[in-house]
């Protein structure tokens, strides 16, 4: 809940799009694209219903590019999105443009092909929840979390070359993988090559997600100065003011 609240304040719409003609489509290709640049949530972010309606609008697509930059969200909603994607007859190509964290990794696993940006991140961890009630009720909640984790572990094992024990160690530690590490461990197949046009559908620039809900999230990067010689020119301008 903290993750969703931190990333959904002060905005008017969900960052989700469907495009009939993917930027990667060649002439005469029936290739579409879907953009998931938001939290995954049935109320405050990208929902399974939104993805289902998008897929129903492109029933004849033979290939679908799914662009992901998401800090995660609701695991059940992510599972429904995953199931909806793999049920479509098209070949699914997942492109992780920025972050695929938590529940977003489950969506990413729907890809027949999966690639990640060179500066992208991929994070896995055990499921969270907020529980209320007596000891019996809280034990039932814990048992449900165990069941959820078991299904997630099975999915990661089936999609990588890593065994169950290692996956659980990574999940318990809330592990953030660089793009190279994600490829090495089988979470993605390759790193997105520069100048391929694969991110033309996306908004300019990567979103700066608030990842403070996570324990081991990387420190946010300072934005690059688009004018690297600004300081030098400002000193020069000050000199002109002094001497004029």
C-alpha positions, 0 to 999 in steps of 0.5 A: 500500500505504501508503494502505491500511495507513494507513486500515485499521488498528484496525478490525473491518469494512469500511464498505460497505452495500447498502439495498434502499430508497434514502433518495431513493426515492419511493413505489413506486420500485424504487430501492436504494442502495450505500454505499462509505465505505472504501478500495478493495481486495480484501483490506482494503476494498471489493472488486468481489466485495462490490459484485457480490454487492450488485447481484445482491441487487437485480436489479430495481432501476431506479435505484441511488444509490451514495454514495462517500467513499473515499481510493482504493485498488487501480485494478484493483479499482476498474475491476472495480467500475466495470464491475459497476455499468455492467453493471447495467440500473439507472440509476446515481446517484453521490453523492460525500459527502466524498472521491473520490480516485485509484481512487475516481474510477474508480468514480464515473465509473460514474454516469449522474449524478454529484454532489458535496458542497459541501465534497467533494474529487476527486483524480486522479493517475498510477497507483502501484505497488511494483516489485522485480526487475532492470532488464528487470522494472522496465521491464515494470512501468513499461510496465504503468503507462503502459497503466493511465494511458492507460486512465484518461486515456481515461476522464476524457476521455470523461467530461468536456469536457477534452482529453488533454493537460490531463488528463495535466498534472493527473494528473502534478501529483496535482491535488485539485479542490474541488466547484466545480472538479470541476463546472466541469471536468466530473468531476461534474454538480452540487453536492449541495444541502443538506437533500435527504436524500441522505446519510441512508444514510451514517454521521454525519459525514465520515471523516477519512482519512489522506491522507499517502500523497499528495504534495499532499493538503489539510491535515486540517481541525480539527474544529468545536467543537460548543459554540462558546461553550464558552470564554466559559462556562468563563471564567464558571464560573471566575469563579463558583468564585473568588467563591463 
